[in-house]
Amino acid sequence: MSDGEQAAETLGPVDIRRILSLLPHRYPMLLVDRVESMVRDRSIHAVKAVTINEPFFQGHFPGRPIMPGVLIVEALAQAGGVLAIESLGLAGTGKLVYFMGIDGVKFRKPVEPGCLLDLHVTILQAKRTICKFEGKAMLNGQVATECQFTAMIADPPGE
């Protein structure tokens, strides 16, 4: 370790109760089921168990159920939100993580019911209220979706 470098704090696994305390999302929009491991200020490995019971499979697509790409990106963003809230020590503050931009998204493999979708997100850059992330959604060690995205930490909208 160099001078000024601190040992990274690794957390995990993190169960659904903790995830629910960090994210405002609820069924059917909560797309992170578990956090396998997390290194504050660096990275997270979360999991989404994809089941045929997901409401979107009824119409996407009948006879060939495939998870919509936008929801795979949302799952990556939610994993990034967990990482940001934990890294910034904002649990319990009510702060929200809002999408600002998505870049270079590529869909490489279809995500079907019965899959465990591994969500790997790394912080590329973090400022006080803005974070840039790189995300990869993996199926059995192969990239299904990859992208970079930017998010803003903000207060929830007023009542």
Secondary structure, 3 states (H helix, E strand, C coil): CCCCCCCCCEECCECHHHHHHHCCCCCCCCCCCEEEEEECCCEEEEEEECCCCCHHHHCCCCCCCCCCHHHHHHHHHHHHHHHHHHHCCCCCCCCEEEEEEEEEEEECCCCCCCCEEEEEEEEEEECCCEEEEEEEEEECCEEEEEEEEEEEEECCCCC
